[in-house]
Amino acid sequence: MGSRASTLLREEEIEEIKKETGFSHSQITRLYSRFTSLDKGENGTLSREDFQRIPELAINPLGDRIINAFFPEGEDQVNFRGFMRTLAHFRPIEDNEKNKDPSGTEPLNSRTNKLLFAFRLYDLDRDDKISRDELLQVLRMMVGVNISDEQLGSIADRTIQEADQNGDNSISFNEFIKVLEKVDVEQKMSIRFLH
Amino acid sequence: MKLLRSPAPALLLLGLISRAWAISVRNSRSSPVTVAAADTTHSGNSTGGNTTAENGGHGAAAITTLPIVTWKWHHVELPYLITLWVLVCWLVKLVLHLYKRLTIEIPESAMLILFGFILGGMIWGADKAQTFALQPRTFFFFLLPQIILDAGYFMPNKLFFSNMGAILIFAIIGTVWNAVAVGLSLYGVYLGGAMGNLDIDILQFMLFGSLLSAVDPVAVLAVFEEVHVNEVLFILVFGESLLNDGVTVVLYNVCDAFVSLGADKINAAEIIKGIVSFLVVAFGGSLIGVVFAILLSLLTRCTKNLQIIEPGFIFVVSYLSYLTAEMLSLSSILAITFCGVCCQKYVNANMAESSVTTVKYAMKVLANGSETIIFVFLGISAIDPNIWVWNTGFILLTVLFVLVYRIIGVFVLTWMLNRYRLIPIEIIDQVIMSYGGLRGGVAYGLAVLLDQAKIKEKNLMLCTTLIVVYFTVILQGVTMKPLVTWLKVKRSSKSELCLIEKLQNRAFDHILVAIEDISGQIGHNYMREKWNKFEERFIRPLLMKTSARKSQDQLFNVFHQLNLKDAISYVAEGERCGSLDFARSDNDANLVFKKKFGADLSDIIPDINSDLSDKDPYDIPLPSRENSLPSVCLDVEEEMRRKEVGDNNAHHLLQTHLYKARKQHRHRYSRKETGVNKDENEVQEIFQRTMRSRLESFKSTKMGVSQNKKLKPSKKDQVSNGNVTNHTGDDEGGIENPAFMPDAPPQTPPWSSSAQAEYGVAPSQMAQLRIPWSPGNLHRLAPLRISTRSNDSFLLADRPTTEEEQQPPNQPCGMKK
């Protein structure tokens, strides 16, 4: 789907989004109105400035990274499909989805995909590894000013040391999954979308 | 202690004690004395009678010679008995814990009741009357409040309030359902004739149902804590047991009043009054609790110079809240619960560290002790043939109905709730919840309070209540653990979190908040955030000391474990080296380090413990003095040592310095353990950093140059979200565990101590820019970006500190363009 400048949401599009993301009809319409309210330029897509205009994101340490996550690789605009696709990661995992049908692809809000989202926040260069520098960057964003670089470096080293299993001094996605297996990702990465 | 190989000698000892004083009491008293003077008039009579006897004795019986010692039993009778009983109950618990295997299988509460049976039997044998039954007044005034206070004070607030909806539904609707269903069913069966001839009418059945409806917090705590279910399940059952007191009290009083009025006087007006009284009692009780919590917090603001008695205030004021609510016939349990829940944060922040610790331990002692006493007496009170009225139909059906209706209630309510919950409650959890509806002391206390005159079958009801209590506590308590294991209930994971988990948890919080903001959802977090902001702006300045901005040491245990692990491996390494540079080490932090863990290392290195523990902490013991001391090496090369210590600090550093999300942390509640403040300077920092990075990335695309920008500091205080209040005296450097941060003083960045007074924000090495705009005026970004030429408007006339000049600019987050 290209960047179609449609201001109205058509039924078939809703159906497609519903199939892809699992949101309900009313949720999709509600989120569409949110999308349009963010879209100041009214061209059917959101740019980074549109996101940055949300004041609460400016005081969120990971705000910019999360904004980044909405935009596919190398692009500067995101349309409604992409918007919904990203938001779909945060749908709660429902009971009937727990029995995944082996034929279909994994739903966007599966545990693995949620973790992949989180992983991609760290791994900017998309090499499927969180290197020490990438970790350091995120740590620096999430940590107060009273920690010196040296201390932060040692924290980063320690973090990698704990998670790294194959000794390549970086955290791969599988190691990431493994080390977070005890964490209740389903709950921690789900929000309730209003109907 | 290997002395007692079998319980027999211990029991014999207890038996002898009880016999001895029973006989002595019997010989020297004029009327039966009940424990703790349940009835003031009663005790007034007895002590009055005793004193007159004594005086009369002294006056009338003319002494012929000077007595060297006299037997003054009457003088000390009451306090002596009380203390002796407390001692006996605690001795029972002590004996129990000698046999660890036993307590693993059977919950402690059940064992205590069984011991109570034995003791009761002994007393009955000695006295032919149950002189020491649990009196309701004793129970409600002296034994219950501290348990509830302990529960409220250590309540995991975030968990509690985020599940408040479910808890309230269970507490109110569930309890009412229990009461009504049990009462009506029993009445129906009675009408059907299965109970034979009883002198009860429907109202009395309702009364009975209402007093049995209360899930008991004491029993729930006792059993669930040993079983360690996951925290959501725990908080649901436990929260319900605390809050349903409001309902129980109302139901009980209303039914009691109805019984007095008689069935004919019940009309719509009375019923409406009943409903109104529920609202009044419940909210009134909670309100009183909150009021007293505010008073308590205000009080602790001023007690800086009175740190010795400071802890006492908590207990005194909370108890007053309990009594006040009781006086106004409101729900006293709700009052003391909310007192504890609301005051914990402010009191812990205001009081000195030592006071916080004192309160913690004192409360645990009181709560645990009272719980023991309650269960023992629940056992003792049963051994009273007066109340052994057996009615097969009544008793068995009551037990059955209580169980069945609990199950039905839980499943129906959960089904309704799951449609609105984010994470539904699983079937297994529901089974545990229904199975965990334990009745306990509260039900018994209410049953004893029944008026014998109005309710002819009081003894039957009392007996039934006791049987229900025993059934739930003993039978269900014993089978709870196997059931949980069998059903594979998700247990609370006690494992320590590794660094990346901690980091990731915090990241999740941030992510969720951001997604909620983006998608415009008003979720839990929005409400919570609104509350947090409100609380920070208005409540906190009122109730918390200005200097109380300390970051509390959360996950101290995790850090401790990690340090311990490291220390052990560290020392083992040192032992291998075999060097004795211990004494010459001028890094005495290591020694303080070791001293702290001296107790823990004692089984590894037995002699160090004795060596270090009786030395002054700053005195460096020379190991060469001890010839049996294994050679401990602390002279690992400097770098490794610093690295080790640095690693130990990693967790702690991360923990204290991670930005808090706009949600709070989760706690885990435990009766036996304890565990957890927000800085809006963080918000400023984050904001500055974000703006800076955005600006830089913008600049780098527009001009292809990344420059070292200094911007004019402006009045940054008005962040439009309203969550900035300037705090002077940012004593972030005062993290209270000098033992674990030996490097803290030299490593404290020099800039953080000289915090800018205008901001209260310590600029980091990175914080080289000051942003002149506030998030509310983001639209000004547009014109600023257009004017790429006017760089000088961004330059700062005066630099904050000279340090920052040396640092190269940093691009913290690589935003790809």
Chai-1 contact restraints between the chains, C-beta under 6 A:
chainA,res_idxA,chainB,res_idxB,connection_type,confidence,min_distance_angstrom,max_distance_angstrom,comment,restraint_id
A,R34,B,G520,contact,1.0,0.0,6.0,A-B,restraint_1
A,R53,B,L778,contact,1.0,0.0,6.0,A-B,restraint_2
A,I54,B,D517,contact,1.0,0.0,6.0,A-B,restraint_3
A,P55,B,P775,contact,1.0,0.0,6.0,A-B,restraint_4
A,E56,B,D517,contact,1.0,0.0,6.0,A-B,restraint_5
A,L57,B,A514,contact,1.0,0.0,6.0,A-B,restraint_6
A,L57,B,D517,contact,1.0,0.0,6.0,A-B,restraint_7
A,A58,B,F687,contact,1.0,0.0,6.0,A-B,restraint_8
A,A58,B,T690,contact,1.0,0.0,6.0,A-B,restraint_9
A,A58,B,P775,contact,1.0,0.0,6.0,A-B,restraint_10
A,I59,B,V683,contact,1.0,0.0,6.0,A-B,restraint_11
A,I59,B,I686,contact,1.0,0.0,6.0,A-B,restraint_12
A,I59,B,F687,contact,1.0,0.0,6.0,A-B,restraint_13
A,N60,B,H510,contact,1.0,0.0,6.0,A-B,restraint_14
A,N60,B,A514,contact,1.0,0.0,6.0,A-B,restraint_15
A,P61,B,H510,contact,1.0,0.0,6.0,A-B,restraint_16
A,P61,B,Y659,contact,1.0,0.0,6.0,A-B,restraint_17
A,P61,B,I686,contact,1.0,0.0,6.0,A-B,restraint_18
A,L62,B,H510,contact,1.0,0.0,6.0,A-B,restraint_19
A,G63,B,A514,contact,1.0,0.0,6.0,A-B,restraint_20
A,G63,B,T690,contact,1.0,0.0,6.0,A-B,restraint_21
A,D64,B,C813,contact,1.0,0.0,6.0,A-B,restraint_22
A,I66,B,A514,contact,1.0,0.0,6.0,A-B,restraint_23
A,L87,B,S519,contact,1.0,0.0,6.0,A-B,restraint_24
A,F90,B,I515,contact,1.0,0.0,6.0,A-B,restraint_25
A,P92,B,L422,contact,1.0,0.0,6.0,A-B,restraint_26
A,L124,B,G814,contact,1.0,0.0,6.0,A-B,restraint_27
A,Q137,B,C813,contact,1.0,0.0,6.0,A-B,restraint_28
A,R140,B,P812,contact,1.0,0.0,6.0,A-B,restraint_29
A,M141,B,P812,contact,1.0,0.0,6.0,A-B,restraint_30
A,M141,B,C813,contact,1.0,0.0,6.0,A-B,restraint_31
A,M142,B,L658,contact,1.0,0.0,6.0,A-B,restraint_32
A,M142,B,Y659,contact,1.0,0.0,6.0,A-B,restraint_33
A,V143,B,H657,contact,1.0,0.0,6.0,A-B,restraint_34
A,V143,B,L658,contact,1.0,0.0,6.0,A-B,restraint_35
A,G144,B,H657,contact,1.0,0.0,6.0,A-B,restraint_36
A,V145,B,E685,contact,1.0,0.0,6.0,A-B,restraint_37
A,V145,B,A762,contact,1.0,0.0,6.0,A-B,restraint_38
A,V145,B,S764,contact,1.0,0.0,6.0,A-B,restraint_39
A,N146,B,E732,contact,1.0,0.0,6.0,A-B,restraint_40
A,N146,B,S752,contact,1.0,0.0,6.0,A-B,restraint_41
A,I147,B,L653,contact,1.0,0.0,6.0,A-B,restraint_42
A,I147,B,H657,contact,1.0,0.0,6.0,A-B,restraint_43
A,S148,B,P749,contact,1.0,0.0,6.0,A-B,restraint_44
A,Q151,B,L653,contact,1.0,0.0,6.0,A-B,restraint_45
A,S154,B,G646,contact,1.0,0.0,6.0,A-B,restraint_46
A,S154,B,A650,contact,1.0,0.0,6.0,A-B,restraint_47
A,I155,B,A650,contact,1.0,0.0,6.0,A-B,restraint_48
A,I155,B,L653,contact,1.0,0.0,6.0,A-B,restraint_49
A,I155,B,L654,contact,1.0,0.0,6.0,A-B,restraint_50
A,R158,B,L499,contact,1.0,0.0,6.0,A-B,restraint_51
A,R158,B,D647,contact,1.0,0.0,6.0,A-B,restraint_52
A,R158,B,A650,contact,1.0,0.0,6.0,A-B,restraint_53
A,T159,B,L499,contact,1.0,0.0,6.0,A-B,restraint_54
A,T159,B,I500,contact,1.0,0.0,6.0,A-B,restraint_55
A,E162,B,C498,contact,1.0,0.0,6.0,A-B,restraint_56
A,E162,B,L499,contact,1.0,0.0,6.0,A-B,restraint_57
A,A163,B,I500,contact,1.0,0.0,6.0,A-B,restraint_58
A,V179,B,I500,contact,1.0,0.0,6.0,A-B,restraint_59
A,K182,B,S493,contact,1.0,0.0,6.0,A-B,restraint_60
A,V183,B,E501,contact,1.0,0.0,6.0,A-B,restraint_61
A,Q187,B,I423,contact,1.0,0.0,6.0,A-B,restraint_62
A,K188,B,F508,contact,1.0,0.0,6.0,A-B,restraint_63
A,M189,B,F508,contact,1.0,0.0,6.0,A-B,restraint_64
A,I191,B,L512,contact,1.0,0.0,6.0,A-B,restraint_65
A,I191,B,E516,contact,1.0,0.0,6.0,A-B,restraint_66
A,I191,B,G523,contact,1.0,0.0,6.0,A-B,restraint_67
A,R192,B,L422,contact,1.0,0.0,6.0,A-B,restraint_68
A,R192,B,G523,contact,1.0,0.0,6.0,A-B,restraint_69
